[in-house]
Amino acid sequence: MYLPIKGIKPKVSKELRIQKLSPLIENGLIRFRRNQKLLIDQLIEFPKGAHDDLPDALEMAVSGLERAGETKSAVARRYIRRLF
């Protein structure tokens, strides 16, 4: 089986990209389940935490959907709750 995987080269720093999630989270457009403790912990500790892989992946998912033509609100409502 062949997966057409393409690399992504962000043009903005990781810090700025992850910080743009803040309004979506604060306004309840991105919600988390209780069992997503590692993701929640990494978001709380960002940017000083030891790890930020999960917030980075979340931001890339949101950005990918935005590039596909969705608005931030539509992305959050329709997809983000299902990602994790």
C-alpha angles and dihedrals in degrees: 000000000000122000115199095223118175126194120240122218109191116214095206129061119269091243094057093044094052093042090059088068091065098086091047091052096041092051093049095248090122113044130184134212120232091246091061090083096137093054092045092048092050091050092049093048094045127152096011098044124107092243135035103164096117097049088047091052091047091052092048090051091051092046092048091054091046090054088052088063103267123130119236091253094049091047092053096045098044107033121009095072089058097049098076 
